[in-house]
Amino acid sequence: MFSSTEVRSLPLQVFLNYRGEELRNSFVSHLADDFKRHGIDFFVDNSELRGKDLKTLFERIEESRIALAIFSTRYAESRWCLDELVKMKKRADKKKLHVIPIFYKVRARDVKEQEGEFGEHFRKLARASSGNQIKKWKEALERISEKMGLPLKDNSTEAGFVKEIVEEVQRVLAAIGLEEEENRFGRVIRFIKVRKLKLRRR
């Protein structure tokens, strides 16, 4: 695990974007424990002063292969969560980050349309924010919530939900690894072809 207080040199696998006050000591803690058990390298901001250094958090996002956007009822009351989400959207749009939306006791529709209790928190924050920033937040919420995500179903336990998330992360990491291997192999083949062509011209 990598926390907000540590120095790091190796690439990250997963960045966790979530509302700390609501989930840090419950769901996210259980998810982090399961990631550790499965050897999945991840970043979680454990600081109670979350968002004081967004530059560092943005750097962690840039280092990551996967980001989990863990949407919860109070997610949209945090400008730091939303600013991270905007950064994640930018990276995803450039195909540099795989974002998986996690809907924890909130509907995907409520996130996309800013409805229900989720929407109430968003509108309260929006009243104290600039129009340009609100536009970016809305675009990020709509774009990310449209992706294939994982909802906590009514008949599911949190333990089962954590297991489902870990399995999905493992699947995506394996797919990313395969794609990177194919790209490396392709570059080697192209290099060999270029070398052969140059030798023929001599």
Buried (B, 14 or more C-beta within 10 A) or exposed (E): EBEBEEEEEEEBBBBBBBBBEBBBEEBBEBBBEBBEEEEBBBBBBBBEEBBEEBEEBBBBBBBBBBBBBBBBBBBBBBBBBBBBBBBBBBBBEEEEBBBBBBBBBBBBEBBBBBBBEBBBBBEEBBEEBEEEBBEBBBEBBBBBBEEEBBBBEEEEEBEEBBBBBBEBBBEBBEEBEEEEEEEEEEEEEEEEEEEEEEEEEE
